[in-house]
Amino acid sequence: MTDYDAVVYDLDGTLVDLTVDWNAVAYDVLEVYETAAIDPPSRDLWDLLAAASDVDLAPEVEAAIADHEREGARTSRRLPHAEEILACEVPAGVCSLNCEAACRIALEHHGLIEAVGAVVGRDTVATQKPDPEPLLETVRGLSATPERTLFVGDSRRDERTAERAGTDFEYVDGGPSRV
């Protein structure tokens, strides 16, 4: 990693494993739609989040998801790659699809926050991965350039984000997982 000026890590599935029951999250988000008497676009959590602003439910949907993520961050499990961020010789950051508060809670919980120069979550900027802006914002926060940054993640979404942002990419365990 010394070939780079900065390294950015995804959070969940890369540095830590948030203990979140994503089916329960989707259920709670569906309840937000039901309470508002709005037909959900699908039962997929990320579709529900994406459509929420179109039906004026974005704050409620975001709050429902973030509640689960923050709690999952408090009980998260540290993964082996967390050691890399502590030993990183260049500035390191986190770019995640989780809310920023959950990222910070997990990083603090596992003693990693001091090793991180920038944290960008789903709610930090106006767009979310695989849009390149969250990763680019993280790179800017590290005073680096995309061409000299490595993004380490666990999903195809992370890989697409890196491609769109112009950074190099590496899978955490050699290949994609979920999301």
C-alpha positions, 0 to 999 in steps of 0.5 A: 500500500505504500504505492499510494498516497491514501487508502480508503476502506469500506466499513461493514464487511471490510473493517467490522461486521455490523450486527444488523438484521437487514430483514428487520430494517426493511420491515421497519422501513416498510412500516414507514411507507405503510404509516404514510399510506404510500405503496412501496416501490418494492420490498428491497431496502435500498429501493425503499431508501432510493424512492423515499425522497420522491414520496417525502419520506426520506427523513423517516426512512433514513432514521429507521435505517440509521437506528438499526445501524447505530445499534449494530455498530455498538455490538459490531465484530472487528474483522482482520483487516481492521489491523491494516488501518492501524498499520497504514503508513499513508492517510486512511479513510472510511467510505461507507453505505452506512450512516456516518454516525454508525461508522464513527461509533464502530470505529470508536468501539474498536479503537480505530477512529484515531487511525482514520483521517476522513469518514464519509457515510451514506448521509454525509453527501447528497449521493450514495455508493456506487455514485463516486461522490462519497469516495471522492469526498473521502479522498478530498478529506485525506488531501489525496487524489483519486489516481493515487488512492486505493479503495478496499471493499467487499462488494461489487458496489464498492468496485463500481464506486472505485471505477467511477471515482478513478481510484484503484480497487482491491477486494478485502478477501479476494472477491465480492460478498454481498451488496 
